[in-house]
Amino acid sequence: MEATLDTMEIVGELPEHISVHLDRGYDSETTRERLWSRGLIPVISEKGKSAPLQATKRWVVERTNSWTNAHKKLVWCTEREDRVIDFWLAFSGVVITVGRLIRRGWTHYRWEGRPCRRP
């Protein structure tokens, strides 16, 4: 985590009150002290307690990662060329985006010949 926090200096000046949302794996006093020493407000889920419904800060990333992991070619990627790996990541993004657009269109619009079953 220190390396990630060190890269924040590259960004430049930041707003006064920044909260950092972390999951239960980071629940320790050491982590809290490191964040406070950098002027960051730690918002960390506590071990042994279920996450509140308001903990939506991380879910978009986790959901997107799980969609990408559904493409097994990326999970077991044995490619060595960077451009081939970049292609598979971009292709996965296209498949996810087009699938979402089709589902969104299906739920919002009706047309002749529309299938009975939701895609």
C-alpha positions in Angstrom: 0.0 0.0 0.0 2.9 2.4 0.6 3.9 2.3 -3.1 0.4 3.2 -4.1 0.2 6.1 -1.6 3.6 7.3 -2.8 2.3 7.7 -6.3 -0.2 10.3 -5.1 2.6 12.8 -4.9 2.8 12.7 -8.7 -0.8 13.9 -8.9 0.0 17.2 -7.2 -2.0 19.1 -4.7 -5.1 17.3 -3.5 -8.3 18.5 -1.8 -8.2 18.8 2.0 -10.5 16.0 3.0 -10.0 12.8 1.0 -11.5 9.5 2.2 -9.9 6.2 1.3 -12.4 3.3 1.1 -10.8 -0.1 1.8 -12.1 -3.6 2.4 -11.6 -5.8 5.5 -8.2 -7.0 4.5 -6.8 -3.6 5.4 -8.5 -3.4 8.9 -5.5 -2.6 11.2 -4.2 0.3 13.3 -1.1 0.4 11.2 -3.1 1.1 8.0 -5.2 3.7 9.7 -2.0 5.4 11.1 -0.4 5.4 7.6 -3.4 7.0 6.1 -3.8 9.6 8.9 -0.1 10.6 8.6 -0.7 11.4 4.9 -3.8 13.5 5.7 -6.2 10.9 4.4 -9.4 9.8 6.1 -9.6 6.0 6.4 -13.0 4.3 5.8 -12.3 0.6 6.3 -14.8 -2.2 6.7 -14.3 -3.9 10.0 -13.5 -7.6 10.3 -16.3 -9.8 11.5 -19.1 -7.3 10.5 -21.1 -7.4 7.3 -20.6 -4.5 4.9 -23.3 -1.8 5.1 -25.5 -1.3 2.0 -23.9 2.2 1.6 -20.5 0.6 0.9 -20.9 1.1 -2.9 -17.6 2.9 -3.5 -15.8 -0.4 -4.4 -18.6 -2.4 -6.0 -18.3 -1.0 -9.5 -14.7 -2.0 -9.8 -15.3 -5.4 -8.3 -18.2 -6.1 -10.6 -16.2 -5.0 -13.7 -13.3 -7.2 -12.6 -15.6 -10.2 -12.2 -17.1 -9.6 -15.7 -13.6 -9.5 -17.1 -12.6 -12.7 -15.2 -15.6 -14.4 -16.8 -13.5 -14.4 -20.0 -11.3 -17.4 -19.2 -8.7 -16.4 -21.8 -7.8 -13.5 -19.5 -7.8 -15.5 -16.3 -5.3 -18.0 -17.6 -3.4 -15.6 -19.8 -0.1 -17.2 -21.0 0.6 -14.6 -23.7 4.0 -12.9 -23.6 3.4 -10.0 -26.0 2.0 -6.8 -24.5 0.0 -6.0 -27.6 -1.7 -9.4 -27.5 -2.6 -9.0 -23.9 -3.9 -5.4 -24.6 -6.0 -6.8 -27.4 -7.7 -9.4 -25.2 -8.4 -6.8 -22.5 -9.9 -4.4 -25.1 -11.9 -7.2 -26.7 -13.2 -8.2 -23.3 -14.2 -4.6 -22.7 -16.1 -4.5 -26.0 -17.9 -7.8 -25.3 -19.0 -6.4 -21.8 -20.1 -3.0 -23.2 -22.1 -4.5 -26.1 -23.7 -7.0 -23.8 -24.7 -4.2 -21.4 -26.1 -2.1 -24.3 -28.1 -5.1 -25.6 -29.6 -5.7 -22.1 -30.3 -2.1 -21.6 -32.1 -1.8 -25.0 -34.1 -4.9 -24.3 -35.4 -3.6 -21.0 -36.2 -0.1 -22.2 -37.5 -0.6 -25.7 -40.0 -2.9 -27.5 -39.8 -3.8 -31.2 -41.4 -6.2 -33.5 -39.8 -9.6 -33.4 -38.4 -9.0 -29.9 -37.5 -12.4 -28.3 -39.6 -13.5 -25.3 -36.6 -14.3 -23.3 -34.4 -11.6 -21.8 -30.8 -11.8 -23.1 
